Amino acid sequence: DWHTHEFRLKLTRYNQWFSPIMPLLIEGVVAQIRQIMQRVVEDDNVFPDEDVIRSSIVATKSCIRICQEWESVDYPDINIRYAALIKLTNTICEQCRQYARNLAHKLSENESFIDLYRTRSYNVAEKFCVVVNDIDYVKQKLLSSLPNLLHFSSVIDKMIESYELTDFQQTKVTLERLIATAENEMNNVIELIFDHVDTLFCASLKDKVSKYYEDEKNENVDPMKDINQYIDHEIVAKLDKSLKVTQCSRVACAIHIKALQCLRELLPLQEPPDFYERVLRTFNHLTKYFETKYREEQHIHSSSREEITTFRRTLEQFASSTEQLQLRYFQDIAGKDSPVNML
């Protein structure tokens, strides 16, 4: 009876039936990812409308979906999975690096930076933030997630277990280095954009700093009002609105340093001590503003820290009266000649 004695076919090592086509499947997945990423810069308008979904976001999500679909196959042959791991990581890193290069070239080719300087409009700079967000999105969502997305550790561990060789651990190191290299290239493009925007900020701030110093000389009420409003409302507010949180502190630090440079370069040198005392208060207020609004310490280079310290000491020295300078001079001499320092 058929219902009583059903025919049962036991499939043995059925996964090997598909072994011949698996390399072709991997190549197809790789080609699909390459095609998706190559279209990103071609499709993206450098300055998009706000309601346009950026193709970089679509491409990133597509690549993630493809990787997830491959992993869901969970093919039992670890050699196939190992080969796929290397090919997919190589391809994605290579395409992300090319994406960064193409984007940098496109920005320069379209004279976007020239337009930035010609208009001196922070609306243009604000639009550059969209490009920065695109790069950051691809970097964070796709590149940084590859070790988890493609299960680096489990695949490598199974290869080590299968072949009883720890040499495969070096593969993981190599793949992570590929990711880091691609991330660095993308960061370089972000730095390129920020450098140009920072230069624009410095150029637009110089007139306001010159006016501030004139107002300080005349002891006008609230001489920093224009600068404070410009930085807080025109610059920082737009950056907060346009940039991802991960980039805000970074660019705020650059703006802080540029503001310092403007104050230092335009500082009058023949004013009475009380003038420099007021400037010192302004400088401390500006520094406190950035420290309060952003945690920017990690983004300040040691050379910039030295600039901040040196400028503060200069202002403190200029703000001192003749008597205070003389006292400090003799204290320094006494300190150098003290028995403690001679030991």
Phi and psi in degrees as a GROMACS rama.xvg file:
@    title "Ramachandran Plot"
@    xaxis  label "Phi"
@    yaxis  label "Psi"
@TYPE xy
-63.0492  -40.7166  TRP-2
-70.9257  -25.4871  HIS-3
-86.4686  -40.7406  THR-4
-117.913  73.303  HIS-5
-67.0031  144.539  GLU-6
-77.2359  122.274  PHE-7
-115.517  124.902  ARG-8
-105.694  117.178  LEU-9
-89.5601  119.068  LYS-10
-85.6973  123.031  LEU-11
-110.608  123.809  THR-12
49.6022  44.023  ARG-13
-62.8234  -26.1841  TYR-14
-61.689  -25.2597  ASN-15
-70.1095  -18.1164  GLN-16
-61.6207  -30.4258  TRP-17
-94.9151  -4.16618  PHE-18
-54.0876  -42.4921  SER-19
-61.5918  -29.3346  PRO-20
-95.2881  -9.18018  ILE-21
-62.4991  -42.6895  MET-22
-59.6722  -36.1727  PRO-23
-67.4624  -37.8788  LEU-24
-63.7796  -42.5452  LEU-25
-62.4893  -44.1738  ILE-26
-62.1243  -35.7894  GLU-27
-65.9162  -41.0686  GLY-28
-63.9276  -44.0211  VAL-29
-61.6424  -44.568  VAL-30
-63.4679  -37.7213  ALA-31
-65.4485  -43.6394  GLN-32
-63.6064  -43.7125  ILE-33
-60.9317  -42.8543  ARG-34
-64.9085  -40.9707  GLN-35
-62.6549  -47.0109  ILE-36
-71.1329  -32.7932  MET-37
-68.1906  -24.204  GLN-38
-83.6293  -11.6022  ARG-39
-59.6236  -57.5916  VAL-40
-67.9988  -33.8527  VAL-41
-63.4401  -37.4965  GLU-42
-82.4476  -30.8548  ASP-43
-74.7493  131.076  ASP-44
-83.1693  132.886  ASN-45
-58.8797  -41.6842  VAL-46
-116.022  89.5321  PHE-47
-84.1571  165.939  PRO-48
-73.5583  155.487  ASP-49
-63.9429  -30.5812  GLU-50
-90.4336  4.10854  ASP-51
-84.4235  129.547  VAL-52
-80.2396  121.461  ILE-53
-67.6261  137.995  ARG-54
-67.7303  -23.4775  SER-55
-64.5548  -36.001  SER-56
-69.7059  -43.8139  ILE-57
-61.8113  -43.5974  VAL-58
-64.5081  -41.941  ALA-59
-60.8693  -46.7213  THR-60
-63.7213  -36.7774  LYS-61
-65.949  -43.3203  SER-62
-64.1564  -41.1352  CYS-63
-62.3917  -43.3916  ILE-64
-62.2719  -42.0583  ARG-65
-63.0281  -43.6979  ILE-66
-63.4268  -40.5277  CYS-67
-65.3759  -39.0224  GLN-68
-64.8428  -39.9403  GLU-69
-63.5979  -45.1122  TRP-70
-65.3117  -31.2962  GLU-71
-67.5325  -22.2091  SER-72
-62.5452  -35.8829  VAL-73
49.8759  50.8769  ASP-74
-62.2733  130.525  TYR-75
-70.5696  -22.3267  PRO-76
-76.3469  110.206  ASP-77
-65.9226  -26.8154  ILE-78
-66.0453  -39.0501  ASN-79
-65.7408  -43.735  ILE-80
-65.597  -36.4744  ARG-81
-65.5586  -43.8659  TYR-82
-63.0521  -40.8176  ALA-83
-65.7633  -40.2183  ALA-84
-56.7952  -47.4512  LEU-85
-67.1615  -46.0593  ILE-86
-65.9807  -43.9284  LYS-87
-66.1973  -43.6644  LEU-88
-64.6004  -45.583  THR-89
-58.1259  -46.0895  ASN-90
-65.6571  -46.3564  THR-91
-64.9398  -42.8149  ILE-92
-64.0604  -43.9729  CYS-93
-60.9069  -43.8617  GLU-94
-71.6695  -32.8435  GLN-95
-68.0994  -38.0223  CYS-96
-65.0026  -42.3234  ARG-97
-66.7346  -36.6861  GLN-98
-58.6998  -44.9179  TYR-99
-64.4114  -43.748  ALA-100
-64.3529  -44.98  ARG-101
-62.5813  -38.4329  ASN-102
-67.0081  -43.3945  LEU-103
-61.8432  -41.4967  ALA-104
-65.5587  -40.705  HIS-105
-66.3281  -39.2494  LYS-106
-60.9505  -43.707  LEU-107
-72.8898  -39.647  SER-108
-63.8686  -37.4489  GLU-109
-82.8758  5.86511  ASN-110
56.4855  33.8668  GLU-111
-64.9973  -39.6915  SER-112
-68.4092  -36.6244  PHE-113
-62.8158  -42.1499  ILE-114
-61.857  -35.0969  ASP-115
-60.7299  -44.5128  LEU-116
-75.5354  -35.9396  TYR-117
-66.3006  -43.6082  ARG-118
-83.1855  -26.4375  THR-119
48.6886  36.348  ARG-120
-102.915  129.58  SER-121
-76.8139  -7.67054  TYR-122
-65.1595  -37.1135  ASN-123
-66.3308  -44.6527  VAL-124
-61.7764  -35.5327  ALA-125
-62.3459  -37.8133  GLU-126
-69.4317  -28.2926  LYS-127
-63.8293  -26.8523  PHE-128
-61.3741  -32.4981  CYS-129
-62.642  -41.4198  VAL-130
-64.9582  -42.1299  VAL-131
-60.4643  -42.5177  VAL-132
-62.2634  -37.9454  ASN-133
-60.314  -49.7457  ASP-134
-61.2577  -45.0134  ILE-135
-63.7326  -36.3825  ASP-136
-64.8368  -48.4156  TYR-137
-60.7635  -42.6973  VAL-138
-65.5173  -47.8841  LYS-139
-75.0085  -46.037  GLN-140
-78.6514  -32.842  LYS-141
-104.341  -62.0413  LEU-142
-60.5416  -53.1314  LEU-143
-66.9065  -21.6858  SER-144
-90.5248  -5.01531  SER-145
-56.4023  -44.5145  LEU-146
-56.7673  -37.0585  PRO-147
-82.3434  -38.8131  ASN-148
-62.7661  -40.6815  LEU-149
-103.211  7.83212  LEU-150
53.5752  56.3234  HIS-151
-49.9634  -54.3347  PHE-152
-62.5549  -45.811  SER-153
-67.0433  -39.657  SER-154
-65.7582  -45.8143  VAL-155
-64.12  -42.1644  ILE-156
-61.3417  -39.6963  ASP-157
-69.1438  -34.1407  LYS-158
-66.6139  -41.1471  MET-159
-63.3777  -42.2621  ILE-160
-66.7278  -39.6649  GLU-161
-69.666  -41.1303  SER-162
-103.702  -4.60873  TYR-163
53.9062  43.4728  GLU-164
-131.175  129.37  LEU-165
-85.2789  -3.81037  THR-166
-60.7955  -24.4551  ASP-167
-66.2619  -18.8949  PHE-168
-62.2481  -29.2465  GLN-169
-66.215  -28.6199  GLN-170
-61.0056  -43.1486  THR-171
-61.2357  -42.609  LYS-172
-61.7947  -42.6883  VAL-173
-63.7705  -43.3905  THR-174
-65.4006  -40.1707  LEU-175
-65.632  -33.2454  GLU-176
-68.388  -37.1849  ARG-177
-61.1856  -43.1153  LEU-178
-62.8227  -44.8623  ILE-179
-62.4867  -38.9384  ALA-180
-63.6252  -44.0063  THR-181
-64.6183  -41.0211  ALA-182
-62.5437  -39.2901  GLU-183
-63.575  -40.9874  ASN-184
-64.836  -37.581  GLU-185
-69.9821  -37.9288  MET-186
-63.8294  -34.1121  ASN-187
-62.9404  -37.8726  ASN-188
-67.7771  -39.9634  VAL-189
-61.4506  -43.0244  ILE-190
-61.3813  -40.9523  GLU-191
-58.8049  -46.1302  LEU-192
-64.5744  -46.6996  ILE-193
-64.131  -36.166  PHE-194
-60.0698  -43.5909  ASP-195
-68.7674  -40.4497  HIS-196
-66.8919  -39.2852  VAL-197
-63.0121  -39.891  ASP-198
-64.0336  -40.6658  THR-199
-60.7317  -44.2132  LEU-200
-60.1228  -44.2976  PHE-201
-62.3088  -42.8533  CYS-202
-64.1599  -38.929  ALA-203
-75.6809  -21.436  SER-204
-86.5936  -23.3787  LEU-205
-58.773  -43.9502  LYS-206
-61.4821  -38.4343  ASP-207
-70.4417  -36.0348  LYS-208
-68.3705  -40.9559  VAL-209
-60.2543  -42.9311  SER-210
-65.1917  -38.212  LYS-211
-60.1902  -45.3136  TYR-212
-63.794  -37.4465  TYR-213
-64.3829  -41.3826  GLU-214
-65.8578  -35.717  ASP-215
-66.9747  -39.1486  GLU-216
-60.9574  -39.5078  LYS-217
-86.4591  0.480149  ASN-218
54.7218  42.8385  GLU-219
-69.8396  157.709  ASN-220
-73.2866  132.498  VAL-221
49.5251  61.2216  ASP-222
-66.6836  -20.1836  PRO-223
-87.3306  3.28971  MET-224
-57.3958  -47.7878  LYS-225
-62.9209  -44.0266  ASP-226
-66.1578  -43.9626  ILE-227
-61.0571  -45.0853  ASN-228
-65.5482  -40.093  GLN-229
-63.3035  -48.1134  TYR-230
-68.1076  -44.9918  ILE-231
-74.717  -45.3287  ASP-232
-93.5649  -42.3159  HIS-233
-83.0577  -32.3871  GLU-234
-104.867  -66.989  ILE-235
-62.7055  -41.3611  VAL-236
-61.5455  -40.1524  ALA-237
-69.1271  -38.2007  LYS-238
-66.5705  -41.8474  LEU-239
-59.8205  -37.6062  ASP-240
-74.2652  -35.5741  LYS-241
-97.119  -29.7702  SER-242
-97.2087  151.38  LEU-243
-66.9591  153.65  LYS-244
-57.9736  -35.3609  VAL-245
-63.5544  -22.6853  THR-246
-102.291  -18.2041  GLN-247
-59.2096  -47.7553  CYS-248
-62.9857  -37.1717  SER-249
-63.3431  -47.955  ARG-250
-75.5891  -31.0368  VAL-251
-63.3348  -37.636  ALA-252
-61.9175  -44.137  CYS-253
-62.615  -40.2836  ALA-254
-64.9433  -40.4531  ILE-255
-58.0319  -47.2049  HIS-256
-65.6319  -39.9989  ILE-257
-64.8798  -39.6339  LYS-258
-62.5181  -40.7453  ALA-259
-61.0469  -44.0952  LEU-260
-61.1623  -41.7476  GLN-261
-63.4149  -44.4441  CYS-262
-61.9128  -39.8941  LEU-263
-71.9101  -45.4858  ARG-264
-66.8853  -32.5969  GLU-265
-99.8839  5.09765  LEU-266
-64.2364  121.951  LEU-267
-66.187  147.693  PRO-268
-112.51  1.68068  LEU-269
-124.606  41.4807  GLN-270
-108.882  160.498  GLU-271
-69.5529  161.615  PRO-272
-56.6943  -37.1072  PRO-273
-64.791  -27.9447  ASP-274
-62.6294  -47.9469  PHE-275
-70.0602  -27.4609  TYR-276
-65.3131  -39.9846  GLU-277
-68.9137  -39.8388  ARG-278
-63.3555  -39.1218  VAL-279
-61.8969  -41.4942  LEU-280
-62.7214  -40.4031  ARG-281
-62.8526  -44.9359  THR-282
-61.56  -45.0229  PHE-283
-64.5873  -37.1606  ASN-284
-64.1633  -43.3393  HIS-285
-65.0044  -42.5013  LEU-286
-63.1374  -42.5274  THR-287
-63.7214  -36.3606  LYS-288
-58.7839  -48.6808  TYR-289
-70.2514  -37.2129  PHE-290
-65.8491  -35.073  GLU-291
-75.2707  -41.1664  THR-292
-77.389  -36.4289  LYS-293
-133.839  148.236  TYR-294
-90.7079  90.5811  ARG-295
-105.843  2.83641  GLU-296
-55.8497  -39.3114  GLU-297
-66.869  -19.6337  GLN-298
-97.8193  -3.01867  HIS-299
-91.3184  120.13  ILE-300
-70.1  157.892  HIS-301
-60.5251  -36.4704  SER-302
-64.031  -37.8888  SER-303
-69.8272  -36.1714  SER-304
-60.6061  -41.3436  ARG-305
-64.826  -37.9879  GLU-306
-61.3482  -43.9137  GLU-307
-62.0771  -46.4996  ILE-308
-64.109  -43.432  THR-309
-64.2318  -42.945  THR-310
-65.8427  -39.626  PHE-311
-63.46  -42.3713  ARG-312
-64.519  -38.1182  ARG-313
-61.5004  -46.0849  THR-314
-64.469  -40.3116  LEU-315
-62.3311  -39.2272  GLU-316
-67.8379  -45.082  GLN-317
-65.8757  -28.6529  PHE-318
-80.4909  -9.04846  ALA-319
-81.5606  144.829  SER-320
-75.6622  169.471  SER-321
-59.9508  -41.6384  THR-322
-62.6858  -41.2415  GLU-323
-66.0148  -38.4747  GLN-324
-66.6423  -41.5247  LEU-325
-63.5829  -43.9903  GLN-326
-61.1752  -43.6964  LEU-327
-64.1843  -37.7479  ARG-328
-62.1928  -47.7612  TYR-329
-69.9324  -31.8208  PHE-330
-65.3706  -38.7832  GLN-331
-64.2285  -43.115  ASP-332
-63.8819  -44.7858  ILE-333
-63.1592  -36.3837  ALA-334
-67.1538  -39.3335  GLY-335
-68.4154  -34.6356  LYS-336
-92.2039  1.90005  ASP-337
-69.59  150.65  SER-338
-57.2606  -30.2548  PRO-339
-62.7385  -42.0616  VAL-340
-74.6129  -16.1509  ASN-341
-85.8727  -11.5452  MET-342
